[in-house]
């Protein structure tokens, strides 16, 4: 039974049969430091490391047909940067992955087989894209799914506050993003908290020094327009360990 594996938009099962993926997920990586005069170690950092996924592929037919199928597979795997990978066990999630290593082949009567390996360069999977609208001068409450923090993208047409000359949004009455607006008229605004970029009317700008790039942990949140006016659309992708 073949399985659906999609890489960079290509369904590998269109040209080969795909075996059961062997997934080495949840590669925890912690750094420690020994402190003189203190027992044990101090944790100085924790990240999730990259991991590998391997599965067999099977091409069927004459030697020429097998070679054609494997050649097309090779063309799809010929990338120079990580691309989205969808595995059969989690069809609603995607990883950033890079093909890695050679594909040793075994030839039989009527088919050829080999093992394909991917390195998950980003070990946190991407899930569904969600979004809400923060109304002008108001707030919105919403739920963030997934099992890992994500970052929002904020887009809209806004107008600065008349006294501070800033437009701003606040998360859970704590962290906020405020942007200096140089004109009193409406302007287009884009804030990408993943890329840490800000544009005002298409020109590169920066949030105020006291601002924070926002992160959304799984659970319930509230976003409020706390300076200026104008509604904005806020979108994010769920992230999954």
VENCORRA-V501394 format. One record per backbone hydrogen bond with DSSP energy under -0.5 kcal/mol. CO is the residue of the C=O (numbers start at 1). NH is the residue of the N-H. Records with the same first field share a line. If there is no record, write none. Layout:
BEGIN
CO=NH, NH
END
This chain:
BEGIN
3=5
5=7, 12
6=86
7=10
10=7, 12
11=14
12=15, 16
17=58
18=3
21=23
22=24, 54
23=25
26=28
27=49
29=47
31=44, 45
33=35, 42
34=36
35=38
42=33
45=31
47=29, 49
49=27
51=120
52=24
53=118
54=22
55=116
56=19
57=114
58=17
59=112
62=66
63=67
64=68
65=69
66=70
67=71
68=72
69=73
70=74
71=75
72=76
73=77
74=78
75=78
77=79
83=97
84=8
85=95
86=6
87=90
88=91
90=87, 93
94=126
95=85, 97
96=121, 122
97=83
98=119
102=104
104=115
106=113
108=110, 111
110=61
111=108
112=59
113=106
114=57
116=55
117=100
118=53, 120
119=98, 121
120=51
121=123
122=96
123=125
125=240
126=94
128=238
130=236
132=234
133=135
134=232
135=138
138=225
140=223
142=221
143=145
144=219
148=239
150=216
152=193
153=235
154=191
155=233
156=158, 189
158=187
159=229
161=165
165=181
166=161
167=179
168=226, 227
169=177
170=172, 224
171=174
175=171
176=212
177=169
178=208
179=167
180=182
187=158
188=201
189=156
190=199
191=154, 193
192=196, 197
197=192
198=205
199=190
200=203
203=200
205=198
206=180
208=211
215=217
216=150
219=144
221=142
222=172
223=140
224=170, 226
227=168
229=159
231=157
232=134
233=155
234=132
235=153
236=130
238=127
239=147, 148
240=125
END
